[in-house]
Amino acid sequence: MNATITFFPVDNGDMTLVELESGRTILIDTNIRAAADDPDDSTRDVAKDLRDRLKRDEQGRLYVDAFLLSHPDQDHCSGLDKHFHLGKPADHTGDKIFIREIWSSPLIFRRASKNHTLCSDAKKFNTEAKRRVSRYRESGLAVSDGDRIQILGRDENGKTDDLTGILVEVDGLIEKVNGQYDAGMSARLLAPLPQSDDECEEDTLTKNHSSVILQFTITAAGGSCRYLTCGDAEVAIWERLWDRHRNRAHWLEYDLLLSPHHCSWHSLSYDSWSEKGEDARVNENARSALSQALSGANIVASSKPVKDDDSDPPCIRAKREYEDILEPVTGEFRCTGEYPSKGKPAPMEYEIGRSGLALKSAALAAPAIISSSAVGGQPLPHG
């Protein structure tokens, strides 16, 4: 069986479903807006798109094996409470999607400042994560589906010191999905990073400095793919990641990159695009971190269509930078809001199989092999 990575058209937001060769599913973020739930609105019904791709368990519940919230912005968790069951497994009613395991980073909530109050869905997720941590403290690894959680990165002040059985350290590997090792996947946790010595409190509290960043290695049918997903991580984080990993840049390599913050210029530069335009300068270290593209790599912007104006995100200058990164490796940039057409966007689905990574055909797009040697490809040189 091949593996798949599906990006749903959710405007400026993220919602990605990974299905492994084993059949296990990992949903990263959700942005099911009210308009998408309205049958009289033309917005794509991404809830139906998602449900159509999920399986049912022996109790008849639609489920995902794992759900990761990259950070608690509304455009990454909208619709969570309405469409997913949150709470004790025994309390599941109706036909909400059942979440077998949560992947959660405590730092993404610690760094929500007074100026960045949590939306209702983010608060509900945080409450559910805390409930599952309490279940682990009560029962250890004996917890079952609907109570499991993996903690991504240590919390501050020793708050996770007693959670080593479910804790993944920064730079460490996630190798289990819903409590089971999966030979078709590993994911290296690159962020959120601990506070640096020169980071001020205001920086530390910025949510976009606290997104979860994972480098997945996914194998299926003899082929493989490196997939880099990074929430809304902005330039300061990419600068730190390059300083941290420039001597092991393979940790940042990708066949497929979900461009951070919906193709925002602020992931590549400290300068404002709307204020400085073409005079805005790229941060070379951040660009280097985002330039580890393997042969035939794809970069996907989960965003509205990219326009040649002063919008950000998505930003036309960021798109040009990504296209420039991809040119030496014969790669491709794509936008969910433009696929397969601007008027009628549909889920963008990649397949990982014997030949590596391929974009599956859609109504207006022919299938195309993207990479035939995912892990063995060559990254861009650095100068």
Protein Blocks (a to p, Z undefined) as FASTA:
>chain_A
ZZddddddehjadddddddfkopacdehjaddfklmpmkbcbdcfklmmmmmpccdfkop
acdfbdcdfbfcfklmgoklmmpccdjfklpgcjbdcdfbacddfklmmmpcfklccdfk
lmmmmmmmmmmmmmmmmnmmmbcehiaccdehjaeehlmmmmmmmcccehiacfbeehia
cfkbccddfbdcdddfklcfklmmpmklmcccddddddeehiacddddehjacfklmmmm
mmmmmmmmmlmgcfbdcdehhipaklmbcbdfklnmmmpccdfklmmmmmmccehiacdd
ddddddddfbdcddfklmmmmmmmmmmnopadddfklccbfklgcdddddddfkopaddd
dfklccddfbfclmlmccdddZZ
